[in-house]
Amino acid sequence: MQRTVHHPSVTAPLLITDRPEDGGYTPLPGGLTVDQAHVVLAHEVRAGDLWIADFPEATTEVDVREADHFEIPVTAQPRPYGSYCDRSCKGCEDETGDVTDAAVRYVILGRDESGTCLDAFRNEPVLIIRAAESP
């Protein structure tokens, strides 16, 4: 399954692809499928949503941005930057630099299995399955 979607806040088309079935990708829980996924901006993710992919930057406005699926889906627990940790964890340190600027530009959507903060630019598209659709 592949489908191209457009988000009103994103100029490039977004391509949603099937979730890889090899290479260590964990299946989606409870029989969920990518067909149930929605594209939202990172700041629109709600607690309990299943974050399954992001969309790497396009080099031009007409390039298609293809979903980059995560090996392990993340159950979102959105927080403002700095609320999970003391801003010194490797993920926050590498991605953000200036703390004041980071609080405006980023949102922490959860943590990975090792406890590292997973952040996204507030206005970047992400692929999620809403909590209400999860088992």
PyMOL commands that place a pseudoatom at each C-alpha (Angstrom):
pseudoatom trace, name=CA, resn=MET, resi=1, chain=A, elem=C, hetatm=0, pos=[0.000, 0.000, 0.000]
pseudoatom trace, name=CA, resn=GLN, resi=2, chain=A, elem=C, hetatm=0, pos=[1.230, 3.429, -0.874]
pseudoatom trace, name=CA, resn=ARG, resi=3, chain=A, elem=C, hetatm=0, pos=[-0.718, 6.628, -0.712]
pseudoatom trace, name=CA, resn=THR, resi=4, chain=A, elem=C, hetatm=0, pos=[0.266, 10.204, -1.271]
pseudoatom trace, name=CA, resn=VAL, resi=5, chain=A, elem=C, hetatm=0, pos=[-1.258, 12.740, 1.067]
pseudoatom trace, name=CA, resn=HIS, resi=6, chain=A, elem=C, hetatm=0, pos=[-1.106, 16.489, 1.294]
pseudoatom trace, name=CA, resn=HIS, resi=7, chain=A, elem=C, hetatm=0, pos=[-1.102, 18.427, 4.522]
pseudoatom trace, name=CA, resn=PRO, resi=8, chain=A, elem=C, hetatm=0, pos=[-2.157, 22.094, 4.358]
pseudoatom trace, name=CA, resn=SER, resi=9, chain=A, elem=C, hetatm=0, pos=[0.969, 23.150, 6.275]
pseudoatom trace, name=CA, resn=VAL, resi=10, chain=A, elem=C, hetatm=0, pos=[3.455, 21.144, 4.179]
pseudoatom trace, name=CA, resn=THR, resi=11, chain=A, elem=C, hetatm=0, pos=[4.295, 22.098, 0.607]
pseudoatom trace, name=CA, resn=ALA, resi=12, chain=A, elem=C, hetatm=0, pos=[5.821, 18.784, -0.546]
pseudoatom trace, name=CA, resn=PRO, resi=13, chain=A, elem=C, hetatm=0, pos=[3.633, 15.719, -1.096]
pseudoatom trace, name=CA, resn=LEU, resi=14, chain=A, elem=C, hetatm=0, pos=[3.937, 13.067, 1.640]
pseudoatom trace, name=CA, resn=LEU, resi=15, chain=A, elem=C, hetatm=0, pos=[4.147, 9.387, 0.689]
pseudoatom trace, name=CA, resn=ILE, resi=16, chain=A, elem=C, hetatm=0, pos=[2.834, 6.871, 3.213]
pseudoatom trace, name=CA, resn=THR, resi=17, chain=A, elem=C, hetatm=0, pos=[4.258, 3.403, 2.601]
pseudoatom trace, name=CA, resn=ASP, resi=18, chain=A, elem=C, hetatm=0, pos=[3.706, -0.014, 4.141]
pseudoatom trace, name=CA, resn=ARG, resi=19, chain=A, elem=C, hetatm=0, pos=[5.612, -0.743, 7.291]
pseudoatom trace, name=CA, resn=PRO, resi=20, chain=A, elem=C, hetatm=0, pos=[8.740, -2.819, 6.588]
pseudoatom trace, name=CA, resn=GLU, resi=21, chain=A, elem=C, hetatm=0, pos=[8.338, -6.437, 7.675]
pseudoatom trace, name=CA, resn=ASP, resi=22, chain=A, elem=C, hetatm=0, pos=[12.019, -7.262, 7.995]
pseudoatom trace, name=CA, resn=GLY, resi=23, chain=A, elem=C, hetatm=0, pos=[15.196, -5.789, 9.406]
pseudoatom trace, name=CA, resn=GLY, resi=24, chain=A, elem=C, hetatm=0, pos=[14.042, -5.684, 13.004]
pseudoatom trace, name=CA, resn=TYR, resi=25, chain=A, elem=C, hetatm=0, pos=[10.821, -3.690, 12.559]
pseudoatom trace, name=CA, resn=THR, resi=26, chain=A, elem=C, hetatm=0, pos=[8.350, -4.445, 15.339]
pseudoatom trace, name=CA, resn=PRO, resi=27, chain=A, elem=C, hetatm=0, pos=[4.819, -5.114, 14.051]
pseudoatom trace, name=CA, resn=LEU, resi=28, chain=A, elem=C, hetatm=0, pos=[2.183, -2.578, 15.001]
pseudoatom trace, name=CA, resn=PRO, resi=29, chain=A, elem=C, hetatm=0, pos=[0.263, -3.695, 18.107]
pseudoatom trace, name=CA, resn=GLY, resi=30, chain=A, elem=C, hetatm=0, pos=[-3.212, -5.186, 18.194]
pseudoatom trace, name=CA, resn=GLY, resi=31, chain=A, elem=C, hetatm=0, pos=[-3.637, -5.684, 14.467]
pseudoatom trace, name=CA, resn=LEU, resi=32, chain=A, elem=C, hetatm=0, pos=[-3.223, -1.998, 13.665]
pseudoatom trace, name=CA, resn=THR, resi=33, chain=A, elem=C, hetatm=0, pos=[-2.170, -1.161, 10.111]
pseudoatom trace, name=CA, resn=VAL, resi=34, chain=A, elem=C, hetatm=0, pos=[-0.660, 1.798, 8.318]
pseudoatom trace, name=CA, resn=ASP, resi=35, chain=A, elem=C, hetatm=0, pos=[-4.075, 2.245, 6.655]
pseudoatom trace, name=CA, resn=GLN, resi=36, chain=A, elem=C, hetatm=0, pos=[-5.233, 3.723, 9.992]
pseudoatom trace, name=CA, resn=ALA, resi=37, chain=A, elem=C, hetatm=0, pos=[-2.415, 6.267, 10.106]
pseudoatom trace, name=CA, resn=HIS, resi=38, chain=A, elem=C, hetatm=0, pos=[-2.824, 10.036, 9.886]
pseudoatom trace, name=CA, resn=VAL, resi=39, chain=A, elem=C, hetatm=0, pos=[-0.377, 12.789, 9.053]
pseudoatom trace, name=CA, resn=VAL, resi=40, chain=A, elem=C, hetatm=0, pos=[-0.323, 15.535, 11.664]
pseudoatom trace, name=CA, resn=LEU, resi=41, chain=A, elem=C, hetatm=0, pos=[2.158, 18.170, 12.722]
pseudoatom trace, name=CA, resn=ALA, resi=42, chain=A, elem=C, hetatm=0, pos=[4.307, 17.192, 15.700]
pseudoatom trace, name=CA, resn=HIS, resi=43, chain=A, elem=C, hetatm=0, pos=[2.633, 19.707, 18.008]
pseudoatom trace, name=CA, resn=GLU, resi=44, chain=A, elem=C, hetatm=0, pos=[-0.755, 18.093, 17.220]
pseudoatom trace, name=CA, resn=VAL, resi=45, chain=A, elem=C, hetatm=0, pos=[0.262, 14.663, 18.582]
pseudoatom trace, name=CA, resn=ARG, resi=46, chain=A, elem=C, hetatm=0, pos=[-1.692, 13.688, 21.697]
pseudoatom trace, name=CA, resn=ALA, resi=47, chain=A, elem=C, hetatm=0, pos=[-0.826, 11.434, 24.616]
pseudoatom trace, name=CA, resn=GLY, resi=48, chain=A, elem=C, hetatm=0, pos=[-1.320, 7.794, 23.711]
pseudoatom trace, name=CA, resn=ASP, resi=49, chain=A, elem=C, hetatm=0, pos=[-1.054, 8.295, 19.940]
pseudoatom trace, name=CA, resn=LEU, resi=50, chain=A, elem=C, hetatm=0, pos=[1.229, 5.754, 18.294]
pseudoatom trace, name=CA, resn=TRP, resi=51, chain=A, elem=C, hetatm=0, pos=[4.041, 7.604, 16.472]
pseudoatom trace, name=CA, resn=ILE, resi=52, chain=A, elem=C, hetatm=0, pos=[5.190, 5.290, 13.692]
pseudoatom trace, name=CA, resn=ALA, resi=53, chain=A, elem=C, hetatm=0, pos=[7.175, 7.426, 11.239]
pseudoatom trace, name=CA, resn=ASP, resi=54, chain=A, elem=C, hetatm=0, pos=[8.433, 10.823, 10.303]
pseudoatom trace, name=CA, resn=PHE, resi=55, chain=A, elem=C, hetatm=0, pos=[9.088, 12.419, 6.921]
pseudoatom trace, name=CA, resn=PRO, resi=56, chain=A, elem=C, hetatm=0, pos=[12.676, 13.456, 6.122]
pseudoatom trace, name=CA, resn=GLU, resi=57, chain=A, elem=C, hetatm=0, pos=[13.154, 16.872, 4.569]
pseudoatom trace, name=CA, resn=ALA, resi=58, chain=A, elem=C, hetatm=0, pos=[12.692, 17.290, 0.831]
pseudoatom trace, name=CA, resn=THR, resi=59, chain=A, elem=C, hetatm=0, pos=[15.355, 19.095, -1.154]
pseudoatom trace, name=CA, resn=THR, resi=60, chain=A, elem=C, hetatm=0, pos=[12.772, 20.958, -3.246]
pseudoatom trace, name=CA, resn=GLU, resi=61, chain=A, elem=C, hetatm=0, pos=[9.109, 21.834, -2.801]
pseudoatom trace, name=CA, resn=VAL, resi=62, chain=A, elem=C, hetatm=0, pos=[8.075, 19.280, -5.436]
pseudoatom trace, name=CA, resn=ASP, resi=63, chain=A, elem=C, hetatm=0, pos=[10.056, 16.336, -4.021]
pseudoatom trace, name=CA, resn=VAL, resi=64, chain=A, elem=C, hetatm=0, pos=[7.929, 13.675, -2.398]
pseudoatom trace, name=CA, resn=ARG, resi=65, chain=A, elem=C, hetatm=0, pos=[8.748, 13.102, 1.280]
pseudoatom trace, name=CA, resn=GLU, resi=66, chain=A, elem=C, hetatm=0, pos=[8.510, 9.356, 1.967]
pseudoatom trace, name=CA, resn=ALA, resi=67, chain=A, elem=C, hetatm=0, pos=[7.583, 8.018, 5.401]
pseudoatom trace, name=CA, resn=ASP, resi=68, chain=A, elem=C, hetatm=0, pos=[10.614, 6.860, 7.367]
pseudoatom trace, name=CA, resn=HIS, resi=69, chain=A, elem=C, hetatm=0, pos=[9.195, 4.171, 9.641]
pseudoatom trace, name=CA, resn=PHE, resi=70, chain=A, elem=C, hetatm=0, pos=[10.635, 3.663, 13.121]
pseudoatom trace, name=CA, resn=GLU, resi=71, chain=A, elem=C, hetatm=0, pos=[11.816, 0.159, 13.978]
pseudoatom trace, name=CA, resn=ILE, resi=72, chain=A, elem=C, hetatm=0, pos=[9.843, 0.353, 17.219]
pseudoatom trace, name=CA, resn=PRO, resi=73, chain=A, elem=C, hetatm=0, pos=[6.641, 2.457, 17.314]
pseudoatom trace, name=CA, resn=VAL, resi=74, chain=A, elem=C, hetatm=0, pos=[6.530, 5.082, 20.065]
pseudoatom trace, name=CA, resn=THR, resi=75, chain=A, elem=C, hetatm=0, pos=[3.511, 5.611, 22.308]
pseudoatom trace, name=CA, resn=ALA, resi=76, chain=A, elem=C, hetatm=0, pos=[3.492, 9.394, 22.456]
pseudoatom trace, name=CA, resn=GLN, resi=77, chain=A, elem=C, hetatm=0, pos=[3.695, 11.304, 25.695]
pseudoatom trace, name=CA, resn=PRO, resi=78, chain=A, elem=C, hetatm=0, pos=[4.108, 14.854, 24.337]
pseudoatom trace, name=CA, resn=ARG, resi=79, chain=A, elem=C, hetatm=0, pos=[5.854, 17.345, 26.576]
pseudoatom trace, name=CA, resn=PRO, resi=80, chain=A, elem=C, hetatm=0, pos=[7.433, 20.729, 26.134]
pseudoatom trace, name=CA, resn=TYR, resi=81, chain=A, elem=C, hetatm=0, pos=[11.161, 20.605, 25.599]
pseudoatom trace, name=CA, resn=GLY, resi=82, chain=A, elem=C, hetatm=0, pos=[13.011, 20.113, 28.864]
pseudoatom trace, name=CA, resn=SER, resi=83, chain=A, elem=C, hetatm=0, pos=[10.158, 18.542, 30.837]
pseudoatom trace, name=CA, resn=TYR, resi=84, chain=A, elem=C, hetatm=0, pos=[11.424, 14.944, 30.605]
pseudoatom trace, name=CA, resn=CYS, resi=85, chain=A, elem=C, hetatm=0, pos=[14.977, 15.590, 31.599]
pseudoatom trace, name=CA, resn=ASP, resi=86, chain=A, elem=C, hetatm=0, pos=[17.423, 18.287, 32.612]
pseudoatom trace, name=CA, resn=ARG, resi=87, chain=A, elem=C, hetatm=0, pos=[18.186, 19.063, 28.942]
pseudoatom trace, name=CA, resn=SER, resi=88, chain=A, elem=C, hetatm=0, pos=[21.497, 17.281, 29.226]
pseudoatom trace, name=CA, resn=CYS, resi=89, chain=A, elem=C, hetatm=0, pos=[20.511, 13.932, 27.744]
pseudoatom trace, name=CA, resn=LYS, resi=90, chain=A, elem=C, hetatm=0, pos=[22.267, 13.066, 24.504]
pseudoatom trace, name=CA, resn=GLY, resi=91, chain=A, elem=C, hetatm=0, pos=[19.166, 13.483, 22.335]
pseudoatom trace, name=CA, resn=CYS, resi=92, chain=A, elem=C, hetatm=0, pos=[18.319, 16.945, 23.649]
pseudoatom trace, name=CA, resn=GLU, resi=93, chain=A, elem=C, hetatm=0, pos=[21.935, 18.087, 23.643]
pseudoatom trace, name=CA, resn=ASP, resi=94, chain=A, elem=C, hetatm=0, pos=[22.570, 16.980, 20.052]
pseudoatom trace, name=CA, resn=GLU, resi=95, chain=A, elem=C, hetatm=0, pos=[19.383, 18.352, 18.583]
pseudoatom trace, name=CA, resn=THR, resi=96, chain=A, elem=C, hetatm=0, pos=[18.741, 21.624, 20.271]
pseudoatom trace, name=CA, resn=GLY, resi=97, chain=A, elem=C, hetatm=0, pos=[21.772, 23.667, 21.260]
pseudoatom trace, name=CA, resn=ASP, resi=98, chain=A, elem=C, hetatm=0, pos=[20.237, 26.848, 22.668]
pseudoatom trace, name=CA, resn=VAL, resi=99, chain=A, elem=C, hetatm=0, pos=[17.689, 25.957, 25.362]
pseudoatom trace, name=CA, resn=THR, resi=100, chain=A, elem=C, hetatm=0, pos=[15.455, 29.000, 24.834]
pseudoatom trace, name=CA, resn=ASP, resi=101, chain=A, elem=C, hetatm=0, pos=[15.315, 28.490, 21.088]
pseudoatom trace, name=CA, resn=ALA, resi=102, chain=A, elem=C, hetatm=0, pos=[14.721, 24.765, 21.548]
pseudoatom trace, name=CA, resn=ALA, resi=103, chain=A, elem=C, hetatm=0, pos=[11.677, 25.300, 23.757]
pseudoatom trace, name=CA, resn=VAL, resi=104, chain=A, elem=C, hetatm=0, pos=[10.044, 27.278, 20.953]
pseudoatom trace, name=CA, resn=ARG, resi=105, chain=A, elem=C, hetatm=0, pos=[11.046, 25.067, 18.025]
pseudoatom trace, name=CA, resn=TYR, resi=106, chain=A, elem=C, hetatm=0, pos=[10.823, 21.515, 19.413]
pseudoatom trace, name=CA, resn=VAL, resi=107, chain=A, elem=C, hetatm=0, pos=[8.403, 19.233, 21.164]
pseudoatom trace, name=CA, resn=ILE, resi=108, chain=A, elem=C, hetatm=0, pos=[9.408, 16.032, 22.926]
pseudoatom trace, name=CA, resn=LEU, resi=109, chain=A, elem=C, hetatm=0, pos=[7.023, 13.284, 21.786]
pseudoatom trace, name=CA, resn=GLY, resi=110, chain=A, elem=C, hetatm=0, pos=[8.276, 10.483, 23.995]
pseudoatom trace, name=CA, resn=ARG, resi=111, chain=A, elem=C, hetatm=0, pos=[11.276, 8.391, 24.886]
pseudoatom trace, name=CA, resn=ASP, resi=112, chain=A, elem=C, hetatm=0, pos=[12.863, 5.424, 23.209]
pseudoatom trace, name=CA, resn=GLU, resi=113, chain=A, elem=C, hetatm=0, pos=[13.534, 2.099, 24.919]
pseudoatom trace, name=CA, resn=SER, resi=114, chain=A, elem=C, hetatm=0, pos=[16.869, 3.421, 26.268]
pseudoatom trace, name=CA, resn=GLY, resi=115, chain=A, elem=C, hetatm=0, pos=[15.249, 6.547, 27.783]
pseudoatom trace, name=CA, resn=THR, resi=116, chain=A, elem=C, hetatm=0, pos=[16.539, 9.022, 25.204]
pseudoatom trace, name=CA, resn=CYS, resi=117, chain=A, elem=C, hetatm=0, pos=[14.161, 11.894, 24.440]
pseudoatom trace, name=CA, resn=LEU, resi=118, chain=A, elem=C, hetatm=0, pos=[12.573, 11.734, 21.002]
pseudoatom trace, name=CA, resn=ASP, resi=119, chain=A, elem=C, hetatm=0, pos=[11.960, 15.192, 19.663]
pseudoatom trace, name=CA, resn=ALA, resi=120, chain=A, elem=C, hetatm=0, pos=[10.566, 16.755, 16.534]
pseudoatom trace, name=CA, resn=PHE, resi=121, chain=A, elem=C, hetatm=0, pos=[10.281, 20.246, 15.157]
pseudoatom trace, name=CA, resn=ARG, resi=122, chain=A, elem=C, hetatm=0, pos=[6.869, 21.498, 16.232]
pseudoatom trace, name=CA, resn=ASN, resi=123, chain=A, elem=C, hetatm=0, pos=[5.647, 22.059, 12.664]
pseudoatom trace, name=CA, resn=GLU, resi=124, chain=A, elem=C, hetatm=0, pos=[7.075, 18.946, 11.032]
pseudoatom trace, name=CA, resn=PRO, resi=125, chain=A, elem=C, hetatm=0, pos=[4.745, 16.245, 9.700]
pseudoatom trace, name=CA, resn=VAL, resi=126, chain=A, elem=C, hetatm=0, pos=[4.698, 12.923, 11.527]
pseudoatom trace, name=CA, resn=LEU, resi=127, chain=A, elem=C, hetatm=0, pos=[2.757, 9.719, 10.923]
pseudoatom trace, name=CA, resn=ILE, resi=128, chain=A, elem=C, hetatm=0, pos=[0.608, 8.524, 13.817]
pseudoatom trace, name=CA, resn=ILE, resi=129, chain=A, elem=C, hetatm=0, pos=[-2.282, 6.262, 14.673]
pseudoatom trace, name=CA, resn=ARG, resi=130, chain=A, elem=C, hetatm=0, pos=[-4.626, 8.045, 17.053]
pseudoatom trace, name=CA, resn=ALA, resi=131, chain=A, elem=C, hetatm=0, pos=[-4.961, 6.576, 20.537]
pseudoatom trace, name=CA, resn=ALA, resi=132, chain=A, elem=C, hetatm=0, pos=[-8.708, 6.230, 20.026]
pseudoatom trace, name=CA, resn=GLU, resi=133, chain=A, elem=C, hetatm=0, pos=[-8.049, 3.753, 17.199]
pseudoatom trace, name=CA, resn=SER, resi=134, chain=A, elem=C, hetatm=0, pos=[-5.565, 1.673, 19.213]
pseudoatom trace, name=CA, resn=PRO, resi=135, chain=A, elem=C, hetatm=0, pos=[-6.639, -1.484, 21.048]
for i in range(1, 135): cmd.bond("trace and resi %d" % i, "trace and resi %d" % (i + 1))
show_as sticks, trace
zoom trace
